[in-house]
Amino acid sequence: MSTKFNRPRIEDVLTQRFFIRPSFDIYGPVGGLYDLGPPGSALQANLLEEWRRFFVVEDQILELDTSIMTKEDVFRTSGHIERFTDFLVRDVVTHESLRADHLLEEFLTNYLAKAKVSDETRAEIEDVIKRVDDYSGEELGAVMKKYNVKSPAGNDITDPAPFNLMFSSNIGPQGNVKGYLRPETAQGMFVNFKYLYEYNNCRMPFAASQIGRAFRNEISPRSGLLRVREFTMAEIEHFVHPDRKDHPKFVTVKDMVVPLYPAPPRDNPDQPREMVHMTLGDAVSQGIINNETLGYFLGRIFLFAKRIGLLPEHLRFRQHGLNEMAHYAADCWDLEVETSYGWVECVGCADRSCYDLSRHEEVTRKGLVAVERLEEPYFEVQRNLKLNTGAIAKTFRQLTNTVKNHFQGMGQAELEALQEQIKAIGSGNLSFTIDGQTHEIDVSYLTITETTKKVEVREFVPGVIEPSFGIGRLLYCILEHTFTLREEDTARSYFRFSPRLAPVKAVLAPLSNNAAFTPLIEKLSADLRKHTIMYRIDDSSSSIGRRYARLDEIGVPFALTVDFESVKNETCTLRFRDDPRSQVRMPMAEAGALVADLVAGTTTWEAVLAKYPLHTAQDV
């Protein structure tokens, strides 16, 4: 695809027809920031609505809308402050910042294109390019030194160093609370788990979703919508029992054959990757995909990709290697789409285990757990702590609340350990630590009593399966995969958007500016509005053929034209963008309902051709 596709051609169309423009263009653009014009904005809105129908409605997912600005505490707990990084190198002369893995890939690709090398060296470099995403910072540095990688200006570069990608800010006029623009929507769902669980009547498993903006301070944004600093995400967090990750609807996708690009085995990480096509059922049973729930979502993602117009022969699921995957993750796959830029990650689907909720539970102690009823109840000892608050207040004064919170926040395991300490001491002082400071408390201030209770339910921290969709990347891939040149006239291009996704569903076109056509166009307009069809009127003086070409260029699927026969019998012609040689004549009164059915997919163009007579062109 990358060798045949005319990228400058599509970029001209996208710019000239205002699908997309650099933000603040008249002031001079800033890298990685873009505005969507009317067709681009409508295409994205339709894509998101299709996503909601396909995922949220199908699986009855709970949808949220959480804050973009996020407290620092949240991202410190989640690990983003420490680990949400890419590796950065700088040109030692110009001081330009460059993303290390991208520079390495581009440098070696250009080197192979220009230099004469042995077959052995070429194979070695091609393997490095394939594995560039798997390298750690130290490995990147070693490989860059081995091949003497230079900056695009030909200068030396610094060693790779981690660079945090989050935008920081201060909340409030005093700036006492530090915050970050979220780099993903997931944390807003994790911190609301307790309320989601209660809203769902404490039933498991269940899923939450969110569509919203996210921000990443990319080192060197490039490739248009594929790597930007502000973007739209659509994410699902499917909460499951950590020991039971089967899915009741896996049977609906288990026989689906999908293209998999698995990671090398853990005991042989240097083994080259190989593409395989196999059923999801086989992939799960053989342990290639970790569990049924993950497999179910991979199947749904693949179906969705085809539904929105991506070409299946240019899709693959790439499994994360050891160096890419988070230490807590059980498995992770990316839906990659082949474009003129190469393979592009558009959807991530990860089994994040119990890490997220466990971390927030550990720090906040807010009960981010679910409950299951036991088949066989049992009895356990419950320890309860009573504090001599008056004595504590006299002893610790301004630290009273801190000390009380320390002891009152103890769980059963901590209370058991404390009880053993008190027994060992008998009387006197016990040492304890708060925020690195050691204190002592008289054990007589602490009284631990025991009760025995029957346990019929058990708490557990749920695991999470997370499909995460980059909407801007999907949008661009749709544009590339649907961009088409007319066979009979390659100067004319059009987008083969599905009618559901098309920014404009229909155009109303009078054959000429004859006044007799005006009331007919108004009648058709009212009918289309009644059926909530987005349409445009093109009554310009251009020829009807030129107007059709102009509308094809932005992917309008249907055109309704009124002519002199329409004046006589209130009929109109209907044209389909993908079959422009076949137009039908139909009653105007049926036009709105028919276009609505075509957009919804409840009828087909073939059915229309079978029902209505073909139209023969007439002169203006």
SESETI-571614 format. One record per residue (C-alpha): residue number from 0; chain; x, y, z. Coordinates in steps of 0.25 Angstrom, whole numbers, plus 5000, padded with zeros to 4 digits. Each point is the difference from the previous one (the first is absolute). Example, Ala and Ser with C-alpha at 12.3 -4.5 7.8 and 13.67 -1.06 7.14 Angstrom:
resi, chain, c1, c2, c3
0, A, 5049, 4982, 5031 $
1, A, 5006, 5014, 4998 $
***
This chain:
resi, chain, c1, c2, c3
0, A, 5000, 5000, 5000 $
1, A, 5011, 5010, 5004 $
2, A, 5007, 4998, 4986 $
3, A, 4987, 5003, 4992 $
4, A, 4993, 5010, 5008 $
5, A, 5000, 5015, 4996 $
6, A, 5001, 5007, 5013 $
7, A, 5002, 5014, 4995 $
8, A, 4987, 4998, 4992 $
9, A, 4992, 4997, 5012 $
10, A, 5007, 5011, 5008 $
11, A, 4996, 5010, 4990 $
12, A, 4985, 4996, 5001 $
13, A, 5000, 4999, 5015 $
14, A, 5006, 5015, 5000 $
15, A, 4992, 5006, 4989 $
16, A, 4986, 4994, 5004 $
17, A, 5003, 5004, 5015 $
18, A, 5000, 4986, 5006 $
19, A, 5012, 5004, 5008 $
20, A, 5009, 5012, 5002 $
21, A, 5011, 5003, 5009 $
22, A, 4995, 5008, 5013 $
23, A, 5002, 5015, 5000 $
24, A, 5005, 4999, 4986 $
25, A, 4999, 5015, 4997 $
26, A, 5010, 5002, 5012 $
27, A, 5009, 4989, 4996 $
28, A, 4997, 4986, 5004 $
29, A, 5005, 4993, 5012 $
30, A, 5005, 4985, 4998 $
31, A, 4990, 4989, 5004 $
32, A, 4987, 5009, 5001 $
33, A, 4989, 4999, 4989 $
34, A, 4986, 5005, 4998 $
35, A, 4989, 4992, 4993 $
36, A, 4992, 5008, 4990 $
37, A, 4985, 4997, 4997 $
38, A, 5002, 4987, 4993 $
39, A, 5011, 4995, 5009 $
40, A, 4992, 5003, 5012 $
41, A, 4988, 4994, 4995 $
42, A, 5008, 4987, 4996 $
43, A, 5005, 4999, 5014 $
44, A, 4987, 5002, 5007 $
45, A, 4994, 4989, 4991 $
46, A, 5012, 4991, 5003 $
47, A, 4997, 5002, 5015 $
48, A, 4985, 4998, 4999 $
49, A, 5003, 4987, 4992 $
50, A, 5010, 4996, 5012 $
51, A, 4989, 5002, 5010 $
52, A, 4990, 4992, 4992 $
53, A, 5010, 4989, 4998 $
54, A, 5006, 4999, 5014 $
55, A, 4993, 5007, 5010 $
56, A, 4986, 4996, 4996 $
57, A, 5004, 4986, 4996 $
58, A, 5006, 4997, 5014 $
59, A, 4991, 5010, 5008 $
60, A, 5013, 5007, 5004 $
61, A, 4999, 5011, 5011 $
62, A, 5005, 5013, 4994 $
63, A, 5007, 5011, 5008 $
64, A, 5005, 5014, 4997 $
65, A, 5011, 5004, 5010 $
66, A, 5009, 5012, 5003 $
67, A, 5011, 5002, 4990 $
68, A, 5009, 5008, 5010 $
69, A, 5004, 4989, 5010 $
70, A, 5007, 5002, 5014 $
71, A, 5014, 4996, 5001 $
72, A, 4997, 4989, 5010 $
73, A, 4993, 4992, 4990 $
74, A, 5011, 4999, 4990 $
75, A, 5010, 4998, 5011 $
76, A, 4992, 4988, 5005 $
77, A, 4998, 4995, 4986 $
78, A, 5015, 5001, 4996 $
79, A, 4999, 5010, 4989 $
80, A, 5009, 5010, 5007 $
81, A, 5011, 4990, 5001 $
82, A, 4998, 4992, 4987 $
83, A, 4991, 5007, 4990 $
84, A, 5013, 5003, 4991 $
85, A, 5006, 4999, 4987 $
86, A, 5015, 5000, 4997 $
87, A, 5005, 5014, 4995 $
88, A, 5013, 5003, 4993 $
89, A, 5005, 5014, 4997 $
90, A, 5008, 5005, 4988 $
91, A, 5013, 5005, 5007 $
92, A, 5001, 5012, 4990 $
93, A, 4986, 5005, 4998 $
94, A, 4994, 4994, 5013 $
95, A, 4988, 4995, 4992 $
96, A, 4993, 4989, 5008 $
97, A, 4997, 4987, 4993 $
98, A, 4993, 4987, 5005 $
99, A, 5011, 4990, 5000 $
100, A, 4993, 4988, 4995 $
101, A, 4994, 5008, 4988 $
102, A, 5014, 5006, 4997 $
103, A, 5006, 4986, 5000 $
104, A, 4990, 4994, 4991 $
105, A, 5000, 5011, 4990 $
106, A, 5016, 5001, 5000 $
107, A, 5001, 4985, 4997 $
108, A, 4989, 5000, 4990 $
109, A, 5007, 5011, 4992 $
110, A, 5013, 4993, 5002 $
111, A, 4995, 4987, 4993 $
112, A, 4994, 5008, 4989 $
113, A, 5013, 5007, 4996 $
114, A, 5011, 4991, 5004 $
115, A, 5005, 4987, 4994 $
116, A, 5001, 4990, 5011 $
117, A, 5002, 4985, 5001 $
118, A, 4987, 4991, 5001 $
119, A, 5005, 4996, 5014 $
120, A, 5001, 5015, 5004 $
121, A, 4986, 5003, 4994 $
122, A, 4993, 4989, 5007 $
123, A, 5007, 5005, 5013 $
124, A, 4995, 5014, 4998 $
125, A, 4986, 4996, 4996 $
126, A, 4999, 4992, 5013 $
127, A, 5004, 5012, 5008 $
128, A, 4989, 5009, 4993 $
129, A, 4990, 4989, 5003 $
130, A, 5004, 4999, 5014 $
131, A, 5001, 5015, 5003 $
132, A, 4988, 5001, 5008 $
133, A, 5005, 4989, 5010 $
134, A, 5013, 5007, 5004 $
135, A, 5002, 5006, 5013 $
136, A, 5007, 5014, 5002 $
137, A, 5014, 4993, 5002 $
138, A, 4998, 4991, 4988 $
139, A, 4996, 5012, 4991 $
140, A, 5013, 5007, 5004 $
141, A, 5008, 4988, 4997 $
142, A, 4994, 4997, 4986 $
143, A, 5001, 5015, 4997 $
144, A, 5015, 5000, 5003 $
145, A, 5002, 4988, 4992 $
146, A, 4994, 5005, 4988 $
147, A, 5006, 5015, 5002 $
148, A, 4986, 5006, 4999 $
149, A, 5000, 5015, 4997 $
150, A, 4989, 5010, 5001 $
151, A, 4992, 5004, 4987 $
152, A, 5010, 5012, 4999 $
153, A, 5012, 4990, 5001 $
154, A, 5004, 5004, 5014 $
155, A, 5004, 4991, 5012 $
156, A, 4989, 4997, 5010 $
157, A, 4999, 4999, 5015 $
158, A, 4997, 4986, 5007 $
159, A, 4986, 4997, 5001 $
160, A, 4993, 5005, 5013 $
161, A, 4986, 4998, 5005 $
162, A, 4990, 5012, 4997 $
163, A, 4987, 5000, 5007 $
164, A, 4989, 5003, 4990 $
165, A, 4989, 5006, 5010 $
166, A, 4996, 5015, 4999 $
167, A, 5001, 5006, 5015 $
168, A, 4992, 5011, 5006 $
169, A, 4996, 5006, 5013 $
170, A, 4986, 5000, 5005 $
171, A, 4994, 5013, 5007 $
172, A, 5005, 5014, 5001 $
173, A, 5010, 4997, 5010 $
174, A, 5005, 4988, 4992 $
175, A, 5001, 4991, 5013 $
176, A, 4994, 4988, 4993 $
177, A, 5008, 4994, 4988 $
178, A, 4993, 4994, 4989 $
179, A, 5002, 4994, 4986 $
180, A, 4992, 4999, 4987 $
181, A, 4997, 4986, 4999 $
182, A, 5008, 4991, 4990 $
183, A, 4988, 4990, 5000 $
184, A, 4986, 4999, 5005 $
185, A, 5002, 4987, 5008 $
186, A, 5004, 5006, 5014 $
187, A, 4986, 5007, 5001 $
188, A, 4993, 4987, 4999 $
189, A, 5009, 4993, 5009 $
190, A, 4998, 5010, 5012 $
191, A, 4985, 4999, 4998 $
192, A, 5000, 4985, 5000 $
193, A, 4993, 5000, 5014 $
194, A, 4988, 5008, 4995 $
195, A, 4999, 4993, 4986 $
196, A, 5000, 4987, 5008 $
197, A, 4989, 5005, 5009 $
198, A, 4992, 5005, 4988 $
199, A, 5001, 4987, 4993 $
200, A, 4993, 4994, 5013 $
201, A, 5013, 4994, 5004 $
202, A, 5000, 4990, 4989 $
203, A, 5013, 4995, 4993 $
204, A, 5005, 4999, 4989 $
205, A, 4997, 5014, 4994 $
206, A, 5006, 5010, 4991 $
207, A, 5002, 5015, 5000 $
208, A, 5003, 5009, 4988 $
209, A, 5004, 5015, 4998 $
210, A, 5002, 5008, 4987 $
211, A, 5008, 5013, 5002 $
212, A, 5013, 5008, 4998 $
213, A, 5013, 4996, 5004 $
214, A, 5014, 5007, 4999 $
215, A, 5014, 4996, 4998 $
216, A, 5012, 5009, 4999 $
217, A, 5006, 4992, 4988 $
218, A, 5015, 5002, 4998 $
219, A, 4999, 5001, 4985 $
220, A, 4986, 5000, 4995 $
221, A, 4999, 4995, 4985 $
222, A, 4991, 4993, 4990 $
223, A, 4988, 5009, 5001 $
224, A, 4989, 4994, 5009 $
225, A, 5008, 4988, 5003 $
226, A, 5009, 5007, 5011 $
227, A, 4994, 5012, 5006 $
228, A, 5000, 5007, 5014 $
229, A, 4985, 5001, 5002 $
230, A, 4991, 4989, 4995 $
231, A, 4987, 4993, 5003 $
232, A, 5000, 4986, 5006 $
233, A, 4989, 4990, 5002 $
234, A, 5003, 4990, 5011 $
235, A, 4993, 4988, 5007 $
236, A, 5004, 4994, 5013 $
237, A, 4994, 4986, 5002 $
238, A, 5000, 4996, 5015 $
239, A, 5001, 4985, 5002 $
240, A, 5003, 4990, 5011 $
241, A, 5016, 4999, 4999 $
242, A, 4998, 4984, 5000 $
243, A, 4989, 4999, 4991 $
244, A, 5002, 5007, 4987 $
245, A, 4991, 4992, 4991 $
246, A, 4989, 5008, 4992 $
247, A, 4986, 4995, 4997 $
248, A, 5000, 5006, 4986 $
249, A, 5014, 4995, 4996 $
250, A, 4992, 4989, 4992 $
251, A, 4996, 5011, 4991 $
252, A, 5014, 5002, 4995 $
253, A, 5008, 4988, 5003 $
254, A, 4999, 4995, 4986 $
255, A, 5005, 5013, 4994 $
256, A, 5013, 4999, 4993 $
257, A, 5009, 5012, 5003 $
258, A, 5014, 5005, 4996 $
259, A, 5009, 4998, 5012 $
260, A, 5015, 5005, 5002 $
261, A, 5004, 4994, 5013 $
262, A, 5012, 5004, 5008 $
263, A, 5012, 4990, 5001 $
264, A, 4999, 4990, 5011 $
265, A, 5005, 5004, 5013 $
266, A, 5011, 4990, 5000 $
267, A, 5005, 5004, 4986 $
268, A, 4998, 5015, 4999 $
269, A, 5009, 5002, 4988 $
270, A, 4991, 4991, 4992 $
271, A, 4994, 5008, 4988 $
272, A, 4985, 5002, 5000 $
273, A, 4992, 4993, 4989 $
274, A, 4986, 5004, 4996 $
275, A, 4989, 4989, 5002 $
276, A, 4986, 4999, 4997 $
277, A, 4991, 4992, 5009 $
278, A, 4987, 4999, 5007 $
279, A, 4999, 5007, 5013 $
280, A, 4995, 4987, 5007 $
281, A, 5013, 4994, 4996 $
282, A, 5008, 5012, 5004 $
283, A, 4994, 5000, 5014 $
284, A, 5001, 4984, 5002 $
285, A, 5014, 5000, 4996 $
286, A, 5004, 5012, 5010 $
287, A, 5004, 5010, 4989 $
288, A, 4989, 5009, 5005 $
289, A, 4999, 5000, 5015 $
290, A, 4985, 4998, 5002 $
291, A, 4986, 5000, 4994 $
292, A, 4996, 5014, 5004 $
293, A, 5013, 5005, 4993 $
294, A, 4997, 4992, 4988 $
295, A, 4985, 5004, 5000 $
296, A, 5004, 5015, 4999 $
297, A, 5011, 4997, 4989 $
298, A, 4989, 4994, 4992 $
299, A, 4990, 5012, 5002 $
300, A, 5012, 5009, 4997 $
301, A, 5003, 4993, 4987 $
302, A, 4985, 5000, 4996 $
303, A, 4999, 5015, 5003 $
304, A, 5012, 5003, 4992 $
305, A, 4994, 4994, 4988 $
306, A, 4986, 5006, 5002 $
307, A, 5006, 5014, 5000 $
308, A, 5007, 4998, 4987 $
309, A, 5014, 4995, 5003 $
310, A, 5005, 4989, 4990 $
311, A, 5002, 4987, 5007 $
312, A, 5013, 4996, 4992 $
313, A, 5006, 5012, 5006 $
314, A, 4997, 4997, 5015 $
315, A, 5008, 4992, 5010 $
316, A, 5000, 4998, 5015 $
317, A, 5014, 5002, 5005 $
318, A, 5004, 4994, 5014 $
319, A, 5008, 5008, 5010 $
320, A, 5014, 4995, 5002 $
321, A, 5006, 4999, 5014 $
322, A, 5007, 5014, 5000 $
323, A, 4987, 5006, 4995 $
324, A, 4990, 4994, 5010 $
325, A, 4998, 5006, 5014 $
326, A, 5005, 4991, 5011 $
327, A, 4986, 4998, 5005 $
328, A, 4993, 4996, 4987 $
329, A, 4996, 4986, 4996 $
330, A, 4999, 5002, 4985 $
331, A, 4999, 5012, 4991 $
332, A, 4997, 5001, 4985 $
333, A, 4999, 5012, 4990 $
334, A, 4991, 5001, 4988 $
335, A, 5010, 5005, 4990 $
336, A, 4996, 5006, 4986 $
337, A, 5009, 5000, 4988 $
338, A, 5000, 5014, 4994 $
339, A, 5009, 5008, 4991 $
340, A, 5008, 5003, 5013 $
341, A, 5002, 4985, 5003 $
342, A, 4993, 4992, 5011 $
343, A, 4993, 5010, 5010 $
344, A, 4995, 4996, 5013 $
345, A, 4985, 5004, 5001 $
346, A, 4994, 4992, 5011 $
347, A, 5006, 4994, 5013 $
348, A, 4994, 4988, 5007 $
349, A, 5007, 4996, 5013 $
350, A, 4997, 4991, 5012 $
351, A, 5005, 5010, 5011 $
352, A, 4998, 4989, 5011 $
353, A, 4996, 5006, 5013 $
354, A, 5011, 5011, 5000 $
355, A, 4991, 5013, 4999 $
356, A, 4990, 4997, 5010 $
357, A, 5010, 4994, 5010 $
358, A, 5009, 5013, 4999 $
359, A, 4988, 5009, 5002 $
360, A, 4995, 4992, 5011 $
361, A, 5013, 4999, 5007 $
362, A, 5002, 5015, 5000 $
363, A, 4986, 5005, 5003 $
364, A, 4995, 4988, 5008 $
365, A, 4986, 5003, 4994 $
366, A, 4995, 4986, 4998 $
367, A, 5002, 4998, 4985 $
368, A, 4996, 4986, 5001 $
369, A, 4989, 4991, 4995 $
370, A, 4993, 4989, 5008 $
371, A, 4996, 4985, 4997 $
372, A, 4992, 4991, 5008 $
373, A, 5007, 4987, 5005 $
374, A, 4995, 4986, 4997 $
375, A, 5005, 4996, 5013 $
376, A, 4999, 5010, 5011 $
377, A, 5011, 5000, 5011 $
378, A, 5003, 5006, 5014 $
379, A, 5012, 5010, 5002 $
380, A, 5005, 5009, 5011 $
381, A, 4997, 5015, 4999 $
382, A, 5009, 5009, 5007 $
383, A, 4995, 5014, 5005 $
384, A, 5009, 5011, 5005 $
385, A, 4996, 5010, 5011 $
386, A, 5008, 5012, 5002 $
387, A, 5001, 5008, 5013 $
388, A, 4998, 5013, 4993 $
389, A, 5002, 5009, 5012 $
390, A, 5013, 4994, 5003 $
391, A, 5005, 5001, 4986 $
392, A, 4996, 5015, 4999 $
393, A, 5008, 5003, 5013 $
394, A, 5012, 4993, 4995 $
395, A, 5000, 5004, 4985 $
396, A, 4993, 5013, 5000 $
397, A, 5001, 5006, 4985 $
398, A, 5003, 4986, 4995 $
399, A, 4987, 4994, 5007 $
400, A, 4992, 4998, 4987 $
401, A, 5012, 4995, 4992 $
402, A, 5003, 4989, 5011 $
403, A, 4985, 4996, 5001 $
404, A, 4999, 4999, 4984 $
405, A, 5012, 4991, 5000 $
406, A, 4994, 4990, 5010 $
407, A, 4986, 5001, 4995 $
408, A, 5004, 4997, 4986 $
409, A, 5006, 4987, 5003 $
410, A, 4994, 4988, 4993 $
411, A, 4999, 4986, 5007 $
412, A, 5014, 4995, 4996 $
413, A, 5006, 5013, 5006 $
414, A, 4991, 4999, 5013 $
415, A, 5005, 4985, 5002 $
416, A, 5014, 5005, 4999 $
417, A, 4998, 5011, 5009 $
418, A, 4993, 4991, 5010 $
419, A, 5012, 4991, 5000 $
420, A, 5009, 5012, 5003 $
421, A, 4992, 5004, 5012 $
422, A, 5000, 4986, 5005 $
423, A, 5015, 4999, 4999 $
424, A, 5002, 5014, 5007 $
425, A, 4990, 4998, 5011 $
426, A, 5001, 5014, 5005 $
427, A, 5008, 5012, 4996 $
428, A, 5002, 5007, 4987 $
429, A, 4998, 4995, 4986 $
430, A, 5007, 5006, 4988 $
431, A, 4993, 5004, 4987 $
432, A, 5003, 5008, 4987 $
433, A, 4993, 5010, 4993 $
434, A, 5005, 5007, 4987 $
435, A, 5014, 4995, 5004 $
436, A, 5000, 5006, 5014 $
437, A, 5000, 4990, 5012 $
438, A, 4991, 5002, 5012 $
439, A, 4997, 4993, 5013 $
440, A, 4986, 4997, 5006 $
441, A, 4997, 4994, 5013 $
442, A, 4993, 4986, 4997 $
443, A, 4990, 5003, 5011 $
444, A, 4994, 5010, 4990 $
445, A, 4997, 4989, 4990 $
446, A, 4989, 4989, 5003 $
447, A, 4998, 4989, 4990 $
448, A, 4988, 4991, 5002 $
449, A, 4996, 4987, 4992 $
450, A, 4987, 4996, 4995 $
451, A, 4996, 4988, 4992 $
452, A, 4991, 5002, 4988 $
453, A, 4994, 4991, 4989 $
454, A, 5006, 5004, 4986 $
455, A, 4990, 4998, 4989 $
456, A, 5006, 5009, 4990 $
457, A, 5015, 5003, 4995 $
458, A, 5005, 5013, 4995 $
459, A, 5010, 5001, 4988 $
460, A, 5006, 5010, 4992 $
461, A, 4995, 4999, 4985 $
462, A, 5009, 4998, 4988 $
463, A, 4999, 5009, 4988 $
464, A, 4999, 4997, 4985 $
465, A, 5002, 5014, 4993 $
466, A, 4998, 5002, 4985 $
467, A, 5005, 5014, 4997 $
468, A, 4996, 5007, 4987 $
469, A, 5008, 5012, 4994 $
470, A, 4989, 5007, 4992 $
471, A, 5009, 5009, 4992 $
472, A, 5008, 4989, 4995 $
473, A, 4988, 4992, 4996 $
474, A, 4995, 5012, 4993 $
475, A, 5012, 5002, 4992 $
476, A, 5001, 4985, 4996 $
477, A, 4986, 5000, 4996 $
478, A, 5003, 5012, 4991 $
479, A, 5012, 4992, 4993 $
480, A, 4993, 4987, 4999 $
481, A, 4987, 5006, 4994 $
482, A, 5007, 5010, 4990 $
483, A, 4998, 4996, 4986 $
484, A, 5003, 5004, 4986 $
485, A, 4989, 4999, 4989 $
486, A, 5005, 4989, 4990 $
487, A, 4994, 5008, 4988 $
488, A, 5006, 5013, 5005 $
489, A, 5012, 4999, 5010 $
490, A, 5000, 5015, 5002 $
491, A, 4987, 4998, 5007 $
492, A, 5001, 4995, 5014 $
493, A, 4989, 4996, 5011 $
494, A, 4999, 4994, 5014 $
495, A, 4993, 4987, 5001 $
496, A, 4994, 5003, 5014 $
497, A, 4989, 4991, 5004 $
498, A, 4987, 5008, 5000 $
499, A, 5000, 4999, 5016 $
500, A, 5013, 5007, 5001 $
501, A, 4999, 5010, 4988 $
502, A, 5001, 5014, 5005 $
503, A, 4988, 5004, 4991 $
504, A, 4990, 4989, 4996 $
505, A, 4994, 5007, 4988 $
506, A, 5000, 5012, 4991 $
507, A, 4988, 5006, 4993 $
508, A, 5003, 5005, 4987 $
509, A, 4990, 5007, 4990 $
510, A, 5004, 4998, 4986 $
511, A, 5001, 5015, 4997 $
512, A, 4996, 5013, 5007 $
513, A, 4986, 4999, 4994 $
514, A, 4990, 5006, 5010 $
515, A, 4991, 4988, 4998 $
516, A, 5010, 4991, 5008 $
517, A, 5000, 5009, 5013 $
518, A, 4987, 4995, 5006 $
519, A, 5004, 4985, 4997 $
520, A, 5014, 5002, 5007 $
521, A, 4993, 5006, 5012 $
522, A, 4991, 4988, 5001 $
523, A, 5011, 4990, 4999 $
524, A, 5008, 5008, 5011 $
525, A, 4988, 4999, 5009 $
526, A, 4999, 4985, 4998 $
527, A, 5015, 4998, 5002 $
528, A, 4999, 5008, 5013 $
529, A, 4988, 4992, 5005 $
530, A, 5009, 4988, 4999 $
531, A, 5012, 5007, 5006 $
532, A, 5009, 4999, 4988 $
533, A, 5012, 5009, 4999 $
534, A, 4999, 5006, 4986 $
535, A, 5005, 5012, 4992 $
536, A, 4993, 5008, 4988 $
537, A, 5009, 5002, 4988 $
538, A, 4993, 5010, 4991 $
539, A, 5013, 5006, 4994 $
540, A, 5001, 5003, 4985 $
541, A, 5010, 4989, 4998 $
542, A, 4995, 4988, 4991 $
543, A, 4994, 4989, 5007 $
544, A, 5012, 4991, 4997 $
545, A, 5009, 5010, 5006 $
546, A, 4992, 5001, 5013 $
547, A, 4999, 4985, 5001 $
548, A, 5015, 4999, 4999 $
549, A, 5002, 5011, 5011 $
550, A, 4991, 4993, 5010 $
551, A, 5006, 4986, 4997 $
552, A, 5013, 5007, 5004 $
553, A, 4995, 5001, 5014 $
554, A, 4994, 4987, 5000 $
555, A, 4985, 5003, 4999 $
556, A, 4993, 4987, 4997 $
557, A, 4987, 5004, 4994 $
558, A, 4995, 5011, 4991 $
559, A, 4985, 5004, 4998 $
560, A, 4998, 5008, 4987 $
561, A, 4987, 5007, 4995 $
562, A, 4998, 5003, 4985 $
563, A, 4989, 5003, 4991 $
564, A, 4994, 4987, 5001 $
565, A, 4999, 5002, 5015 $
566, A, 4992, 5013, 4998 $
567, A, 4990, 4991, 4992 $
568, A, 4998, 4988, 5009 $
569, A, 5008, 5003, 5013 $
570, A, 5011, 4990, 4998 $
571, A, 5015, 5001, 5002 $
572, A, 5012, 4993, 4997 $
573, A, 5009, 4993, 5010 $
574, A, 5015, 4997, 4997 $
575, A, 5009, 4992, 5009 $
576, A, 5015, 5005, 5000 $
577, A, 5006, 4986, 4998 $
578, A, 4991, 4997, 4988 $
579, A, 4999, 5013, 4993 $
580, A, 4996, 4994, 4987 $
581, A, 4987, 4994, 5005 $
582, A, 4990, 5010, 5005 $
583, A, 4985, 4997, 5003 $
584, A, 4988, 5009, 4999 $
585, A, 4990, 4999, 5012 $
586, A, 4989, 5007, 5006 $
587, A, 5004, 5012, 5008 $
588, A, 4991, 4996, 5012 $
589, A, 5008, 4988, 5002 $
590, A, 5014, 5007, 4999 $
591, A, 5002, 5003, 5015 $
592, A, 4996, 4986, 5005 $
593, A, 5009, 4993, 4990 $
594, A, 5012, 5008, 5002 $
595, A, 4998, 4998, 5015 $
596, A, 5000, 4985, 4998 $
597, A, 5012, 5000, 4991 $
598, A, 5008, 5008, 5011 $
599, A, 4995, 4990, 5011 $
600, A, 5003, 4988, 4991 $
601, A, 4986, 4994, 5001 $
602, A, 5000, 5000, 4984 $
603, A, 5011, 4999, 4990 $
604, A, 5003, 5007, 4987 $
605, A, 4997, 4987, 4992 $
606, A, 4986, 5000, 5006 $
607, A, 4998, 5014, 4996 $
608, A, 5004, 4997, 4985 $
609, A, 4991, 4988, 5000 $
610, A, 4988, 5008, 5005 $
611, A, 5001, 5013, 4992 $
612, A, 5002, 5003, 4985 $
613, A, 5013, 5005, 4995 $
614, A, 5001, 5015, 4997 $
615, A, 5004, 5005, 4986 $
616, A, 5007, 5013, 5000 $
617, A, 4993, 5012, 4994 $
618, A, 5005, 5014, 4995 $
619, A, 4999, 5012, 5009 $
***
